[in-house]
Amino acid sequence: MPLTPEQKEAVERARAQSTKTRRVTVPALEEVLYQPFHVLDHGFIRVIDYMGDDGAVVQAARVSYGRGTKKASEDRGLIRYLIRHRHTTPFEMCEIKFHVKLPIFVARQWIRHRTANVNEYSARYSILDKEFHIPAPEQMAMQSSANHQGRGEVLEGEEAARALELLREDAETCYRHYAEMLNEDEEGNPVDPGRKGLARELARMNLTLNTYTQWYWKIDLHNLMHFLSLRADSHAQYEIRVYAQAMLDCLKLWVPLVYEAFTDYRTGGAFFSAAAMGVVKDLIAGKQPTQASSGLSKREWRELMELLERPTESE
């Protein structure tokens, strides 16, 4: 269960609060503030706070006294121009803070994005919950033969069942040993008064990477879009991609004009090298360029043909 009854009560108390303010608010995002969006088996993301909206981007771009313009179409056009031409600083004026619960191995990928403010749950101070990520059967895949950091076909039958059994068994065993080394309950009292426990900062090293951790993650809009362009992409690992997709839903509520431009130009668009543009121009002119004549590597050629939905030379 992603939230305990006590945590649900705390969320409801937070959502019941209302504060009068003169700063910009976004009704659609206010509606889901503090509310968990469930991800994976025990994970979630929650929007905790935010600053700015679509109008704040426009205001920063024009360095104006007011918010945006009288015509929404003008704001939309400016935002699309800024993203199309890869301007960044106006988007840095908006920020958002998430509370994220995620497996440690996902957190280790996530932390590679060094453009956010992060504060993680301390396993030196507190005891980690007994919660582990166990993949759904359809996510149990073999190593890809074409991509050294990706997945291939789904593993089935006895092999899949054994792998799932090992994941559960190892996580359970390691957590049991973790608890044994700590020799304390959630309140910090000894489980066995006659035995001394190991320090939490040492005992935690025995936990498996599928153990869940939590953090607060605050980032500006520009760097959030960079994160999402990489982690919501189909080539990203599934377990981090589902978090990015949930954040995309929040982005749409928060800054709908930015979201529209971002998904149009970034996640739904593509960048072409000079050589790739040459191939596209040749195709439009009715020519039949080849990988050998294009100046592209075999991988670049394959990716371009996939992007253009054209068969490769070997097909």
C-alpha positions in Angstrom: 0.0 0.0 0.0 1.6 3.4 -1.0 0.0 5.3 1.9 -0.7 4.1 5.5 -3.9 5.2 7.2 -1.9 7.8 9.2 -0.3 9.2 6.0 -3.7 9.4 4.3 -5.0 11.4 7.3 -2.0 13.7 7.1 -2.7 14.3 3.4 -6.3 15.1 4.1 -5.4 17.6 6.8 -3.0 19.3 4.4 -5.6 19.4 1.6 -8.1 20.9 4.0 -5.9 23.9 4.6 -6.6 27.1 2.7 -4.5 30.3 2.7 -5.4 33.6 1.2 -2.5 34.9 -1.1 -1.7 37.5 -3.6 0.7 35.3 -5.5 -0.3 33.4 -8.7 -2.1 30.1 -8.2 -3.2 27.5 -10.7 -6.7 26.1 -9.8 -6.1 22.8 -11.7 -2.9 22.2 -9.7 -4.4 23.4 -6.5 -7.0 20.7 -6.9 -4.4 17.9 -6.7 -2.0 19.6 -4.3 -0.6 17.0 -1.7 -2.6 14.2 -3.4 -0.6 11.1 -4.3 -0.4 9.8 -7.8 0.4 6.1 -7.4 3.3 4.7 -9.3 4.6 1.1 -9.5 3.5 -1.1 -6.6 4.3 1.0 -3.6 5.5 4.3 -5.1 3.9 7.7 -5.6 4.5 11.4 -6.5 2.9 14.3 -4.8 3.0 18.0 -5.7 3.9 19.8 -2.4 4.4 23.3 -3.6 4.9 25.4 -6.8 5.7 28.9 -7.9 4.6 30.6 -11.2 2.4 29.6 -14.1 2.3 30.1 -17.9 1.9 33.8 -17.3 5.1 33.9 -15.2 7.1 32.6 -18.2 5.7 35.3 -20.5 6.3 37.9 -17.8 9.9 36.9 -17.4 10.5 36.8 -21.2 9.1 40.3 -21.6 10.4 41.6 -18.2 7.0 43.2 -17.8 5.1 44.6 -14.8 1.9 42.6 -15.5 1.2 39.0 -16.0 1.1 37.9 -19.6 -0.8 39.7 -22.2 -4.5 40.5 -22.8 -4.7 37.8 -25.5 -4.0 34.2 -24.5 -3.0 33.5 -28.1 -0.1 35.9 -27.8 1.1 34.2 -24.6 0.8 30.8 -26.4 2.7 32.1 -29.4 5.5 33.5 -27.3 5.9 30.3 -25.2 6.0 28.2 -28.4 8.6 30.6 -29.8 10.7 30.3 -26.7 10.7 26.5 -26.7 11.1 26.2 -30.5 14.3 28.4 -30.3 15.5 26.7 -27.1 15.4 29.7 -24.8 15.7 28.6 -21.2 15.8 31.4 -18.6 12.1 32.4 -18.7 11.3 28.8 -17.7 13.7 29.0 -14.8 11.4 31.5 -13.1 8.9 28.7 -12.3 9.5 26.0 -9.7 7.8 22.9 -8.4 8.4 20.7 -5.4 7.5 17.0 -5.4 7.4 14.4 -2.7 8.5 11.1 -4.3 8.5 7.5 -3.0 10.6 5.3 -5.2 12.9 2.2 -5.2 16.5 2.9 -4.4 17.7 1.7 -7.8 15.4 4.3 -9.5 16.6 7.0 -7.2 20.2 6.2 -8.2 19.3 6.8 -11.8 17.2 9.9 -10.9 19.9 11.6 -8.9 22.1 11.8 -12.1 20.0 14.9 -12.9 22.0 17.3 -10.8 19.8 20.3 -11.4 17.3 20.0 -8.5 17.3 20.4 -4.7 17.0 17.1 -3.1 16.4 15.9 0.5 16.1 12.2 1.0 14.7 10.1 3.8 17.6 9.4 6.2 18.2 5.7 7.0 20.9 6.9 9.5 18.1 8.6 11.5 15.1 6.4 10.8 14.2 2.8 10.0 13.2 2.1 6.4 9.8 0.6 5.8 9.6 -3.0 4.8 8.5 -2.3 1.2 10.2 -3.5 -2.0 9.5 -3.1 -5.7 8.7 -6.4 -7.4 8.2 -6.1 -11.1 5.0 -7.0 -12.8 5.2 -10.2 -14.9 5.0 -8.2 -18.1 8.1 -6.2 -17.1 10.3 -9.4 -16.5 12.4 -9.2 -19.7 15.6 -10.7 -20.9 18.7 -8.6 -21.7 18.4 -6.9 -25.1 20.9 -8.3 -27.7 20.9 -4.9 -29.5 21.0 -2.5 -26.6 23.5 -3.2 -23.8 21.4 -1.1 -21.3 17.9 -2.2 -22.4 15.5 -5.1 -22.3 14.6 -7.7 -24.9 11.7 -10.1 -25.0 9.6 -10.8 -22.0 10.8 -13.7 -19.8 8.1 -16.3 -19.3 7.5 -19.7 -17.7 9.8 -21.2 -15.1 12.6 -18.7 -15.7 10.3 -15.7 -15.0 8.8 -17.4 -11.9 12.3 -18.2 -10.5 13.5 -14.7 -11.0 10.5 -13.2 -9.2 11.0 -15.8 -6.4 14.6 -14.7 -6.0 13.8 -11.0 -6.0 11.2 -11.5 -3.2 13.3 -14.0 -1.3 16.4 -11.8 -1.3 14.5 -8.7 -0.4 12.7 -10.4 2.5 15.9 -12.1 3.8 18.0 -8.9 3.7 15.3 -6.9 5.4 14.9 -9.6 8.1 18.7 -9.4 8.7 18.5 -5.6 8.7 15.9 -5.7 11.4 17.9 -8.3 13.4 21.0 -6.2 13.3 19.1 -3.1 14.4 17.4 -4.9 17.3 14.9 -2.1 17.7 11.2 -1.4 16.9 9.8 1.7 15.1 9.8 3.6 18.4 13.5 2.9 18.9 13.0 0.4 21.8 15.1 -2.8 21.9 13.4 -5.9 20.5 15.7 -8.1 22.6 16.8 -6.1 25.7 19.7 -8.6 26.3 21.3 -7.8 22.9 23.0 -4.7 21.5 22.0 -3.6 18.0 24.1 -2.3 15.2 24.0 1.4 14.2 21.3 2.3 11.7 23.9 3.8 9.4 25.7 0.5 9.2 22.7 -1.9 9.2 21.2 -0.1 6.1 24.0 -1.3 3.9 22.4 -4.8 3.8 19.2 -3.6 2.1 18.5 -4.5 -1.5 18.2 -1.8 -4.2 14.5 -2.5 -4.7 13.8 -1.2 -1.2 11.7 2.0 -1.3 13.1 5.3 -0.2 11.5 8.8 -0.3 12.6 12.4 -1.0 11.5 15.9 -1.6 12.6 17.1 -5.1 12.4 20.7 -6.1 13.3 21.9 -9.6 12.7 24.8 -12.0 10.5 24.4 -15.0 13.4 24.4 -17.5 15.3 21.6 -15.9 12.1 19.7 -15.2 11.4 19.7 -19.0 14.9 18.4 -19.6 14.4 15.6 -17.1 11.1 14.7 -18.7 12.4 14.8 -22.2 14.9 12.1 -21.2 13.0 10.0 -18.7 9.5 10.1 -20.3 11.1 8.9 -23.5 10.4 5.4 -24.7 14.1 4.5 -24.5 14.2 5.3 -20.7 14.0 2.4 -18.2 10.3 1.6 -17.5 10.6 2.0 -13.7 11.7 5.7 -14.0 9.6 6.4 -17.1 6.3 5.8 -15.2 7.3 8.4 -12.7 8.1 10.9 -15.5 4.8 10.2 -17.1 3.0 11.0 -13.8 5.0 14.2 -13.7 3.9 15.0 -17.2 0.3 14.8 -16.0 1.2 17.4 -13.3 3.0 19.6 -15.9 -0.2 19.7 -18.0 -2.2 20.8 -15.0 0.4 23.4 -13.9 1.4 25.1 -17.2 -0.9 23.9 -20.0 0.6 26.3 -22.6 4.1 25.2 -21.8 3.0 21.5 -21.8 1.4 21.9 -25.2 4.6 23.4 -26.7 6.9 21.0 -24.9 5.1 17.9 -26.1 4.8 19.3 -29.6 8.5 20.4 -30.0 10.4 18.2 -27.6 8.7 14.9 -26.8 6.7 14.8 -30.1 9.3 16.4 -32.3 12.8 15.5 -33.3 16.3 17.1 -33.9 18.1 16.3 -37.1 21.9 16.5 -37.7 23.1 18.3 -40.9 23.6 14.9 -42.5 20.2 13.7 -41.5 18.6 16.9 -42.9 20.4 16.2 -46.2 18.7 12.7 -46.3 15.3 14.3 -45.6 15.8 16.9 -48.4 16.9 14.1 -50.8 13.8 12.1 -50.0 11.5 15.1 -50.5 13.2 15.7 -53.9 12.4 12.1 -54.9 15.9 10.8 -54.6 16.9 7.5 -53.0 19.7 8.1 -50.6 21.5 5.2 -48.9 23.3 4.7 -45.7 26.6 4.6 -47.5 25.9 7.9 -49.4 24.4 9.7 -46.4 27.5 10.1 -44.2 25.5 8.6 -41.3 26.7 5.6 -39.3 24.6 2.4 -39.5 23.0 3.2 -36.1 22.2 6.8 -37.1 20.7 5.6 -40.3 18.6 3.0 -38.6 17.3 5.5 -36.1 16.5 8.1 -38.8 14.6 5.5 -40.9 12.7 4.5 -37.8 11.9 8.1 -37.1 10.6 8.6 -40.6 8.8 5.3 -40.5 10.7 4.0 -43.6 12.2 0.5 -44.0 15.9 0.2 -43.6 18.1 -1.1 -46.5 18.2 -4.6 -45.0 14.4 -5.0 -44.9 
